Amino acid sequence: MNFSWTPKSYTQICRNEKGLGVIIEQDYYLFSIFKSFNIYTAETYATFEALKIASASSLESITIIKDSLSALNSIINPYSKNEQVQLIQELTSINNKTNSFVRPNTDNLQQPYLPPTSSQRK
């Protein structure tokens, strides 16, 4: 992958029949999920788990690579009513890290989507 900007760290999320995988730099984490979870629910759940892990690390910034436009749009929407998205937004506002989300395109990663600040959500 080519970057038009250089993240200090990255998080990749993937799903298969066994559950969710979260890759943070070179570390891989696996989470079991209900088979009834749709892609959107799985993406937001994995994003929250990835943020929890990265927030507890010594990383100064967190960049999450997501190909789910619906999940990205929910995360950056300060008025999202989805409870999992609200948890993601809350965590990004309190973790004292630089948080960004990017969506890959065909050649490189776009500039980051930034989650709303707590003042934007009120």
N, C-alpha and C positions, 0 to 999 in steps of 0.2 A: 504494500500500500504506500502510495506517495502522500505526503502531507503538504498542504499549502502553508502550514504553520507547524510548529513542533511542540507536541504535548510532552510534559515531563513524565507522565504516566498515562496508562490507558486501561480501560476495562472493556472486555468483549463478552457478550452474553449469547449463549446458544441453547437450543432446546432439542431434545430427542425423546424417544419413547420411554426412557428411564428417568427423565427429569430435566432439570436446568443445569447448565454449566456456566460458571462465571470465571473468566480469566482476568486476573489482575497482575499486570506485568507478566512474570513467568509462573505465577501460582494459579492452580486450577481448583475450583471449589464446585461441588456437586450438591444440588438440593432436590429432594423428592417433591413432586407436586401431584395434585389430583389430576387424573386423566381428563376430568371434565373441564379443567382450565382451558379457556380459549387462548389464542396467541396473545391477544392484548393483555389479559390477566397475567399470563406467564411472563410477558415482557416487563410489566410494571412490578411484579413480584421480584423478578431477578434484578431489576434495577435497584429496588430498595435493598435487597440483600447485598448487592455489590457496593452500594453506598455505605452500608453499615460496616462492611469489612474495610473498605478504603478509608472511611472516616476514623477508624481505630488505628490506622497505620501512621507512619511518620511522613507520608506523602504530603507535600504542600498544596498540590493541585490534583484534581480528579477530572479526567476526561472519559466520558462513557460513550462508546461507539454503539449506535443503535440504528438498525435499518427499519424500524417500525415508526413510520411517520405519524400514525395515530397516537402512539405512546409519547412520542416527542411533543406533538402538539398539545397533548394533555398536560405534560410536565411543565411546559412553558406558559400555559394558560393560568393566570392568577386566580381565575374563578372556577377552576375545575371542581366538580362535585364528587369525583371518584375518590374514595377513602384512601386507597393505596397511593394514588398520586399526591394527595394531601400529605401523607406521611413522607413521601419523597421530598416534597417541597419544604416541609418542616425540617427535615434532616439537612438539606442543603443550606438552610438559613442558620443553623446552629452549629455546624461542624467545623467552623473556622478554617475552611479550605476554599480554594478557588475551584468551583464546580462548573463543568461545562459538558454539554451533550453534543455529539456530532452525528451526522448521518452520512454514510459513505455514498458517493456517486460513482460514476463509471471509472474515473481516473484517480481521483483523490478525495480527501475529506473536505467537506465544506467548512466554512467558518463556524464556530460553535454556536449552538443554541444555549442561551443562558436561562436558568430557572428564575422565576420571579422571586424578588426579595420579600421578606415578611411584610413590609409596608405596602407592597403592591397587592398583596392578597387580602388586605383588610378593606 
